[in-house]
Each structure stands twice: as structure tokens, then as C-alpha cells.
Amino acid sequence: MSVSHETLTWISKSFGLFYLVGLSVIVVVYAYYPKNKKRFTEAAISIIKDEDKPCQ
């Protein structure tokens, strides 16, 4: 069975597209999941608290 270059290119581009879309959906769902709100809020506040001191 001989597979042309165009066919392999189409398959790889389609797989890459669906992979990136799926990964993006997973990241957005994780970021907006209500259980993670406290963790992200504490991380945002901790960055601000560390910058209150002058640089030495």
C-alpha cells in the first residue's frame, strides 16, 4: 500500500489540529474549575505580597 505525501500531510495536520483544540479545552476547563479558584487566588496574592519589600 502506497500512501502519498499529500495524504500523510493531511492526516498529520488534522491530528495536530484536533490535538491542540482538545488540549486547549482541557486547559480552559482546568482553569475555570471552581475547586481551583482558591489555589489561583492565593497564587495571585502571594506574588503581590513578595514585592512589598525593597530590592537588596
DSSP file (Angstrom, degrees, kcal/mol; ACC not computed):
  #  RESIDUE AA STRUCTURE BP1 BP2  ACC     N-H-->O    O-->H-N    N-H-->O    O-->H-N    TCO  KAPPA ALPHA  PHI   PSI    X-CA   Y-CA   Z-CA
    1    1 A M              0   0    0      0, 0.0     2,-0.5     0, 0.0     0, 0.0   0.000 360.0 360.0 360.0 124.0    0.0    0.0    0.0
    2    2 A S        -     0   0    0      0, 0.0     2,-0.5     0, 0.0     0, 0.0  -0.879 360.0-162.5-104.7 126.1    1.5    3.3   -1.1
    3    3 A V        -     0   0    0     -2,-0.5     2,-0.0     4,-0.0     0, 0.0  -0.917  17.6-130.8-109.5 130.3    0.5    6.4    0.8
    4    4 A S     >  -     0   0    0     -2,-0.5     4,-2.0     1,-0.1     5,-0.2  -0.307  18.7-115.6 -78.4 162.9    1.1    9.8   -0.9
    5    5 A H  H  > S+     0   0    0      1,-0.2     4,-2.4     2,-0.2     5,-0.2   0.877 115.3  56.0 -63.1 -39.4    2.8   12.7    0.7
    6    6 A E  H  > S+     0   0    0      1,-0.2     4,-2.4     2,-0.2    -1,-0.2   0.880 106.5  50.5 -63.2 -38.1   -0.3   14.8    0.5
    7    7 A T  H  > S+     0   0    0      2,-0.2     4,-2.4     1,-0.2    -1,-0.2   0.931 111.7  46.5 -66.2 -45.5   -2.3   12.2    2.4
    8    8 A L  H  X S+     0   0    0     -4,-2.0     4,-2.4     2,-0.2    -2,-0.2   0.887 112.4  51.1 -63.9 -38.4    0.3   12.0    5.2
    9    9 A T  H  X S+     0   0    0     -4,-2.4     4,-2.5     2,-0.2     5,-0.2   0.924 110.6  48.5 -63.9 -44.3    0.4   15.8    5.4
   10   10 A W  H  X S+     0   0    0     -4,-2.4     4,-2.3     1,-0.2    -2,-0.2   0.910 112.7  48.4 -62.7 -43.1   -3.4   16.0    5.6
   11   11 A I  H  X S+     0   0    0     -4,-2.4     4,-2.6     2,-0.2     5,-0.2   0.922 113.2  46.6 -64.0 -44.5   -3.5   13.3    8.4
   12   12 A S  H  X S+     0   0    0     -4,-2.4     4,-2.3     1,-0.2    -2,-0.2   0.890 113.5  48.0 -68.7 -38.1   -0.8   15.0   10.4
   13   13 A K  H  X S+     0   0    0     -4,-2.5     4,-2.3     2,-0.2    -1,-0.2   0.903 113.4  48.0 -67.7 -39.9   -2.3   18.4   10.1
   14   14 A S  H  X S+     0   0    0     -4,-2.3     4,-2.5    -5,-0.2     5,-0.2   0.931 112.6  48.0 -65.8 -45.4   -5.7   17.1   11.1
   15   15 A F  H  X S+     0   0    0     -4,-2.6     4,-2.5     1,-0.2    -2,-0.2   0.921 112.5  49.6 -60.9 -43.9   -4.3   15.2   14.1
   16   16 A G  H  X S+     0   0    0     -4,-2.3     4,-2.4    -5,-0.2    -1,-0.2   0.891 110.4  50.7 -62.7 -40.1   -2.4   18.3   15.2
   17   17 A L  H  X S+     0   0    0     -4,-2.3     4,-2.4     2,-0.2     5,-0.2   0.952 113.7  43.1 -62.8 -50.1   -5.4   20.5   14.9
   18   18 A F  H  X S+     0   0    0     -4,-2.5     4,-2.4     1,-0.2    -2,-0.2   0.860 113.2  53.7 -66.3 -34.4   -7.6   18.2   17.0
   19   19 A Y  H  X S+     0   0    0     -4,-2.5     4,-2.5    -5,-0.2    -1,-0.2   0.938 111.9  43.5 -63.7 -47.6   -4.8   17.6   19.5
   20   20 A L  H  X S+     0   0    0     -4,-2.4     4,-2.2     2,-0.2    -2,-0.2   0.874 114.2  49.8 -69.4 -37.2   -4.3   21.4   20.1
   21   21 A V  H  X S+     0   0    0     -4,-2.4     4,-2.2    -5,-0.2    -1,-0.2   0.931 113.3  47.0 -65.4 -44.3   -8.0   22.1   20.2
   22   22 A G  H  X S+     0   0    0     -4,-2.4     4,-2.2    -5,-0.2    -2,-0.2   0.910 112.3  49.3 -63.3 -42.6   -8.5   19.3   22.8
   23   23 A L  H  X S+     0   0    0     -4,-2.5     4,-2.2     1,-0.2    -1,-0.2   0.895 110.1  51.5 -63.8 -40.1   -5.6   20.4   24.8
   24   24 A S  H  X S+     0   0    0     -4,-2.2     4,-2.3     2,-0.2    -1,-0.2   0.901 109.0  50.2 -63.6 -41.3   -6.9   24.0   24.9
   25   25 A V  H  X S+     0   0    0     -4,-2.2     4,-2.5     1,-0.2    -1,-0.2   0.915 110.1  50.5 -63.2 -42.5  -10.3   22.8   26.0
   26   26 A I  H  X S+     0   0    0     -4,-2.2     4,-2.3     1,-0.2    -2,-0.2   0.907 111.0  48.6 -62.6 -42.0   -8.7   20.8   28.8
   27   27 A V  H  X S+     0   0    0     -4,-2.2     4,-2.4     2,-0.2    -2,-0.2   0.909 112.5  47.9 -65.6 -42.4   -6.6   23.8   30.0
   28   28 A V  H  X S+     0   0    0     -4,-2.3     4,-2.1     2,-0.2    -2,-0.2   0.914 111.9  49.4 -66.3 -42.1   -9.6   26.2   30.0
   29   29 A V  H  X S+     0   0    0     -4,-2.5     4,-0.6     1,-0.2    -2,-0.2   0.913 112.6  48.5 -62.6 -41.8  -11.8   23.7   31.9
   30   30 A Y  H >< S+     0   0    0     -4,-2.3     3,-0.7    -5,-0.2    -2,-0.2   0.914 111.6  49.5 -63.3 -42.8   -9.0   23.2   34.5
   31   31 A A  H 3< S+     0   0    0     -4,-2.4    -1,-0.2     1,-0.2    -2,-0.2   0.854 117.2  39.6 -67.6 -34.6   -8.5   27.0   34.9
   32   32 A Y  H 3< S+     0   0    0     -4,-2.1    -1,-0.2    -5,-0.2    -2,-0.2   0.360  81.7 123.5 -98.3   5.2  -12.2   27.7   35.4
   33   33 A Y    X<  -     0   0    0     -3,-0.7     3,-1.9    -4,-0.6     4,-0.4  -0.525  64.8-133.6 -66.7 126.6  -13.0   24.6   37.5
   34   34 A P  G >  S+     0   0    0      0, 0.0     3,-1.3     0, 0.0     4,-0.4   0.789 100.8  63.7 -57.0 -30.8  -14.5   26.0   40.8
   35   35 A K  G 3  S+     0   0    0      1,-0.2     4,-0.4     2,-0.1     3,-0.3   0.779 100.8  52.8 -65.3 -25.2  -12.3   23.8   43.0
   36   36 A N  G <> S+     0   0    0     -3,-1.9     4,-2.2    -6,-0.2    -1,-0.2   0.484  81.8  92.0 -89.2  -3.5   -9.1   25.6   41.7
   37   37 A K  H <> S+     0   0    0     -3,-1.3     4,-2.5    -4,-0.4     5,-0.2   0.914  85.6  49.3 -59.9 -44.7  -10.3   29.1   42.5
   38   38 A K  H  > S+     0   0    0     -4,-0.4     4,-2.5    -3,-0.3    -1,-0.2   0.910 110.8  50.6 -62.1 -42.4   -8.8   29.2   45.9
   39   39 A R  H  > S+     0   0    0     -4,-0.4     4,-1.8     1,-0.2    -1,-0.2   0.918 113.4  44.5 -62.1 -45.0   -5.4   28.0   44.6
   40   40 A F  H  X S+     0   0    0     -4,-2.2     4,-2.1     2,-0.2    -1,-0.2   0.861 112.4  52.1 -70.3 -35.5   -5.2   30.6   41.9
   41   41 A T  H  X S+     0   0    0     -4,-2.5     4,-2.2    -5,-0.2    -2,-0.2   0.926 110.3  48.1 -65.9 -44.1   -6.3   33.4   44.1
   42   42 A E  H  X S+     0   0    0     -4,-2.5     4,-2.3     1,-0.2    -2,-0.2   0.878 110.8  51.8 -63.9 -37.1   -3.7   32.5   46.7
   43   43 A A  H  X S+     0   0    0     -4,-1.8     4,-1.3    -5,-0.2    -1,-0.2   0.899 110.1  48.7 -66.1 -40.3   -1.0   32.4   44.0
   44   44 A A  H  X S+     0   0    0     -4,-2.1     4,-1.1     1,-0.2    -2,-0.2   0.893 114.1  45.7 -66.6 -39.8   -2.0   35.8   42.7
   45   45 A I  H  X S+     0   0    0     -4,-2.2     4,-2.3     1,-0.2    -2,-0.2   0.871 106.6  58.6 -72.4 -36.3   -1.9   37.3   46.1
   46   46 A S  H  X S+     0   0    0     -4,-2.3     4,-1.6     1,-0.2    -1,-0.2   0.829 102.2  54.6 -65.1 -30.7    1.4   35.7   47.0
   47   47 A I  H  X S+     0   0    0     -4,-1.3     4,-0.7     2,-0.2    -1,-0.2   0.911 109.8  46.9 -67.4 -41.1    3.1   37.4   44.1
   48   48 A I  H >< S+     0   0    0     -4,-1.1     3,-0.8     1,-0.2    -2,-0.2   0.902 109.3  54.0 -67.5 -41.1    1.9   40.8   45.3
   49   49 A K  H >< S+     0   0    0     -4,-2.3     3,-1.1     1,-0.2    -1,-0.2   0.849 103.8  56.2 -63.6 -34.6    3.0   40.2   48.9
   50   50 A D  H >< S+     0   0    0     -4,-1.6     3,-0.6     1,-0.2    -1,-0.2   0.731 101.4  58.1 -70.5 -21.1    6.5   39.3   47.8
   51   51 A E  T << S+     0   0    0     -3,-0.8    -1,-0.2    -4,-0.7    -2,-0.2   0.367  79.5  88.4 -92.2   6.0    7.0   42.7   46.0
   52   52 A D  T <  S+     0   0    0     -3,-1.1    -1,-0.2    -4,-0.2    -2,-0.1   0.660  75.8  77.4 -76.4 -14.9    6.3   44.8   49.1
   53   53 A K  S <  S-     0   0    0     -3,-0.6     2,-0.1    -4,-0.2     3,-0.1  -0.687  88.3-108.9 -97.0 148.0   10.0   44.8   50.1
   54   54 A P        -     0   0    0      0, 0.0     2,-0.1     0, 0.0    -1,-0.1  -0.386  40.5 -99.4 -70.8 153.7   12.7   46.9   48.5
   55   55 A C              0   0    0      1,-0.1    -4,-0.0    -4,-0.1     0, 0.0  -0.465 360.0 360.0 -72.5 142.6   15.3   45.2   46.4
   56   56 A Q              0   0    0     -2,-0.1    -1,-0.1    -3,-0.1     0, 0.0   0.360 360.0 360.0-125.8 360.0   18.6   44.4   48.0
